[in-house]
Amino acid sequence: MFTTGQWTFGILFAIAFIVIIFFAYRRDLKLHRRYYKGSVWVLIAFIAFIAMIATIKFVFV
Protein backbone atom coordinates (compact mmCIF):
# COMPACT_ATOMS: atom_id res chain seq x y z
CA MET A 1 0.00 0.00 0.00
CA PHE A 2 2.86 2.39 0.81
CA THR A 3 6.10 2.66 -1.10
CA THR A 4 9.50 2.21 0.55
CA GLY A 5 10.12 5.95 0.30
CA GLN A 6 6.88 6.74 2.09
CA TRP A 7 7.71 4.31 4.90
CA THR A 8 11.20 5.80 5.22
CA PHE A 9 9.82 9.34 5.31
CA GLY A 10 7.20 8.40 7.89
CA ILE A 11 9.69 6.73 10.20
CA LEU A 12 12.24 9.55 9.93
CA PHE A 13 9.53 12.16 10.45
CA ALA A 14 8.23 10.38 13.56
CA ILE A 15 11.75 10.09 15.03
CA ALA A 16 12.53 13.76 14.32
CA PHE A 17 9.19 14.86 15.76
CA ILE A 18 9.71 12.87 18.98
CA VAL A 19 13.25 14.23 19.41
CA ILE A 20 12.14 17.84 18.87
CA ILE A 21 9.22 17.46 21.31
CA PHE A 22 11.54 15.88 23.91
CA PHE A 23 14.05 18.74 23.77
CA ALA A 24 11.32 21.39 23.76
CA TYR A 25 9.78 19.83 26.86
CA ARG A 26 13.14 19.65 28.64
CA ARG A 27 13.79 23.30 27.85
CA ASP A 28 10.45 24.34 29.35
CA LEU A 29 10.57 21.99 32.35
CA LYS A 30 11.22 24.78 34.87
CA LEU A 31 8.23 26.73 33.61
CA HIS A 32 6.04 23.64 33.72
CA ARG A 33 6.95 22.95 37.33
CA ARG A 34 6.25 26.57 38.25
CA TYR A 35 2.95 27.19 36.45
CA TYR A 36 1.36 23.72 36.44
CA LYS A 37 2.17 22.69 40.00
CA GLY A 38 -1.24 21.21 40.98
CA SER A 39 -2.35 20.00 37.57
CA VAL A 40 -1.77 16.34 38.40
CA TRP A 41 -4.80 16.48 40.72
CA VAL A 42 -6.94 17.77 37.88
CA LEU A 43 -5.78 14.84 35.76
CA ILE A 44 -6.57 12.36 38.53
CA ALA A 45 -10.03 13.89 39.00
CA PHE A 46 -10.71 13.72 35.26
CA ILE A 47 -9.67 10.06 35.05
CA ALA A 48 -11.77 9.25 38.12
CA PHE A 49 -14.79 10.98 36.55
CA ILE A 50 -14.40 9.04 33.29
CA ALA A 51 -14.01 5.80 35.28
CA MET A 52 -17.15 6.61 37.25
CA ILE A 53 -19.13 7.21 34.05
CA ALA A 54 -17.85 3.93 32.58
CA THR A 55 -18.71 2.05 35.77
CA ILE A 56 -22.25 3.47 35.81
CA LYS A 57 -22.67 2.54 32.15
CA PHE A 58 -21.57 -1.07 32.64
CA VAL A 59 -23.50 -1.57 35.89
CA PHE A 60 -26.84 -0.15 34.74
CA VAL A 61 -26.85 -1.21 31.08
URSULMO-V175708 format. One record per residue. N is the residue number from 1. NEAR is the number of other C-alpha atoms within 8 Angstrom. D_FIRST is the distance of its C-alpha to the first C-alpha in whole Angstrom. Layout:
{{N,NEAR,D_FIRST} {N,NEAR,D_FIRST}}
This chain:
{{1,2,0} {2,5,4} {3,6,7} {4,6,10} {5,6,12} {6,8,10} {7,9,10} {8,8,14} {9,8,15} {10,8,14} {11,8,16} {12,8,18} {13,8,19} {14,8,19} {15,8,22} {16,8,23} {17,8,24} {18,8,25} {19,8,27} {20,8,29} {21,8,29} {22,8,31} {23,8,33} {24,8,34} {25,8,35} {26,7,37} {27,7,39} {28,8,40} {29,8,41} {30,7,44} {31,7,44} {32,9,42} {33,8,44} {34,7,47} {35,6,46} {36,7,44} {37,8,46} {38,6,46} {39,7,43} {40,7,42} {41,7,44} {42,8,42} {43,8,39} {44,8,41} {45,8,43} {46,8,39} {47,8,38} {48,8,41} {49,8,41} {50,8,37} {51,8,38} {52,8,42} {53,8,40} {54,8,37} {55,8,40} {56,8,42} {57,8,39} {58,7,39} {59,6,43} {60,5,44} {61,4,41}}
